Amino acid sequence: MCCVALPFSASADFAVDKPGGKPCHNLLADFSCGIHANLRESGFAGCTVFDCFGAGQHLSQYTFGGVSWRQAPETAESMFAAFEVMRGLHELLWYLDDALGRDATASLHEDLRARRDEVAALTDGAAGELTEVDLGAERARTGDLLGEAGLLVRGPHGAQHRGADLVGRGLRGANLRAANLRGALLIAADLRGADLGFADLLGADLRDTDLRGAELTGALYLTQPQVAAARGDDTTRLPPGLLRPAQWG
Ligand code: SF4
């Protein structure tokens, strides 16, 4: 689904332009990637950091009279439109599960579970219903609750860098423990050896951020695509559940 539905622009992450809805030229007939083992070397680094949070698999289960979208090309367009919404909803579920997995948020578990149930119910809609979902409104509703939960985990004393422009900043060894770094631009920042334990990293841009030797244990709302877009090594300490990207060596 991801290799067909999404558009790419030729850039450092994708070697070619590809319009949405058109299969990537590397996609094989069995829906596997023909250059899977050499994506970075082949100019498709973006594919190694993309994660649909299970949305593609979820939509792949949809059938139309018992027939999948792959076998019913006339349904493909509505499936592609639904994909973006499904991915956004699955990402929200991932954040809510992170918040629910923290002991410190126990007083909010009822609200978090209720919000999770609402979002999960939206993912059960038909393709046509999904495209009617106001993803921005769902993000706003969920974001406030995630912020409240994050504060319970972080405590009130962490540094405030929400939305800060820290592009290329030298922050080697910085104490950012329990900091609010939501939506911060940390592109190519030097965070070697920095303490980001229990920091809120929801939506932080970590492209080419140097996390070698950084402490990220307990970091909130950190996703696999963020980790995959950053630089790190075997001394970078990640929260449980996140994988060390192969390119970190
Ligand atoms: S290069 Fe491979 S993983 Fe990337 S979009 Fe094309 S088929 Fe999919």
Boltz pocket constraint, residues with backbone or C-beta under 6 A from the ligand:
constraints:
  - pocket:
      binder: B
      contacts: [[A, 2], [A, 3], [A, 24], [A, 25], [A, 26], [A, 27], [A, 28], [A, 32], [A, 33], [A, 34], [A, 35], [A, 36], [A, 44], [A, 47]]
      max_distance: 6.0
